[in-house]
């Protein structure tokens, strides 16, 4: 959400989205559109901290704190999908 404006893109508001999965619960994610002079992109992303998929930054921090209180240092991942949408 910081790099796109630096590249000249205008961002739509970030909105929550749930990606349905074939098995199990939906994947909580975020989505926004980046509009530029030469192209538009729809950007979806989600994070994983330990065993949870927090949607908000504050929930990410809380997931880390909870894992730490249980004696774990959680691993994490940020996954971003960008699709050109002219």
C-alpha positions in Angstrom: 0.0 0.0 0.0 3.1 2.3 0.1 4.9 1.3 -3.0 2.1 1.9 -5.5 1.6 5.6 -4.6 5.4 6.0 -4.8 5.1 4.7 -8.4 2.4 7.2 -9.3 -0.7 5.0 -8.7 -3.9 6.1 -7.0 -5.3 3.5 -4.6 -8.9 2.7 -3.9 -9.8 2.1 -0.3 -8.6 -1.3 1.1 -11.5 -3.7 1.6 -11.8 -7.1 3.3 -12.5 -10.1 1.2 -12.8 -13.8 2.0 -11.4 -16.2 -0.6 -13.4 -19.4 -0.5 -11.2 -22.6 -0.3 -12.2 -26.0 -1.6 -11.9 -27.4 2.0 -12.0 -25.6 5.3 -12.8 -22.0 6.1 -12.4 -19.1 3.7 -9.1 -17.2 3.6 -9.3 -13.7 5.1 -7.6 -11.2 2.8 -7.6 -7.6 1.7 -8.1 -6.2 -1.7 -7.7 -2.8 -3.4 -7.3 -1.3 -6.9 -4.2 0.7 -8.0 -4.9 3.0 -10.9 -2.0 4.3 -12.9 -1.5 6.2 -16.2 -0.5 3.1 -18.1 -2.3 0.3 -16.3 -4.7 -0.6 -13.5 -4.1 -3.5 -11.1 -6.3 -5.3 -8.7 -4.2 -6.3 -5.7 -5.1 -9.0 -3.2 -3.0 -9.9 -0.2 -3.1 -11.9 3.0 -0.8 -12.6 5.9 -0.1 -15.7 8.0 1.4 -15.5 11.4 2.0 -18.9 12.9 -1.2 -20.8 12.5 -3.5 -17.8 12.1 -4.4 -15.5 9.1 -4.8 -12.0 10.7 -6.3 -9.4 8.4 -5.4 -6.2 10.2 -2.0 -5.0 11.3 -3.1 -4.9 15.0 -4.3 -8.5 14.7 -0.9 -9.5 13.4 0.8 -8.0 16.4 -1.6 -9.7 18.7 -1.0 -13.1 17.0 2.8 -12.6 17.6 2.2 -11.7 21.2 -0.1 -14.6 21.9 2.4 -17.0 20.3 5.3 -15.5 22.4 3.3 -15.9 25.6 3.0 -19.6 24.7 6.7 -19.8 24.3 6.8 -19.8 20.5 8.4 -17.4 18.0 5.9 -17.7 15.0 7.0 -17.7 11.4 5.0 -15.6 9.0 4.3 -14.9 5.4 2.8 -12.1 3.3 1.3 -13.2 0.0 0.3 -10.6 -2.7 -1.5 -11.3 -5.9 -1.6 -8.5 -8.5 -3.7 -8.7 -11.7 -3.6 -6.2 -14.5 -7.1 -4.9 -15.1 -7.3 -2.4 -17.9 
